[in-house]
């Protein structure tokens, strides 16, 4: 009888087969037959490769020891320590990893020759020498921009806390399984968080720069949006690991759901929440530097200005200040988290 696990195992095998055939086809075709920059595939060639791979995956599924999907889904459980010759699914898994590595080298256009070329090394040497001899005439301007960056990260973290705290309970599976409505709300919440988190803060900064104008406010809002979804995910995963004994005892006594959450859940998560929040502030300080590259204000904007003018001595000072801020924040946040624990 075909069950959900069997269907998932078939899909895994078909996806693995299709991926292996398609990657092999594209790498060999582009590497041996034509230059990658001028590759022009007709629509049916990749489609044919996917079809052959899917058929190959079905063959793997039907052949007991070759099915990676069955192994992943626990349908096929070979004895522990089974040698490779009796577990061909291991060969298929390693083959997929090897193909991925080869494809990664190919599409990344890795070139040792270009990396070690004389002209490239000479250009890098000049820039590194300039970076190592910073221009301290802009020190005051750099420090003001650094302070602006730290405050941006702090305000973004503070503003994100209540939203992340509230959303985390709706995104925790163990709290949203009472009935179909709550399960649907859980799915919707997780979907919105995943979609929002998949959009990089740089993109949010660009959108918000158009909305509210270029400056620290746009950068702060971008960090705030990303902090809400990131912290909500971290918080919800922490909620899912709590001991449910206190909750069950309170429910048995007829406590209100809000009382169950406040007295049965919050005491168990408050310290991890504080630790995650401090760590997120640390991340936001680093991210605020990058946000400034697209007009989000702070020291990143200053870095972009001098880099665009190729003033590498000034860039060297800014990089040193950024490195110092990151080191101080990393050390401080580690000490605070250690004290909390």
URBELKA-V555100 format. One line per field, one symbol per residue. psi: psi as a letter, one per 30 degrees, with the letter a starting at -180 (. if undefined). Layout:
# URBELKA-V555100
psi: ???
This chain:
# URBELKA-V555100
psi: kkaeeeeeeeeeeeeeeeeeeeeeeeeeeeefelkefgkjklffeeeeeeeeeeeeeeeeefjeffjeeeeefgejjlkkgklefgiffeeeeeeeeeeeeeeeeeffhkjeeeegleeeeeeeeeeeeeefiljgfgeeeeeeeeeeeeeeeeeeeeffeeeeeefeefgjeffhgeaeeeeeeeeeeeeeeeeeffjkeeeeeeefeeeflkaeeeeeeeeeeeeeeeeeeeeeeeefgljgeeeeeeeffglkeeeeeeffeefffeeeeeeeeeeeeeeeeeeeeeeffggglafeeeeeeeefghifeeeeeeeeeeeeeeeeeeeeeeeeeeee.
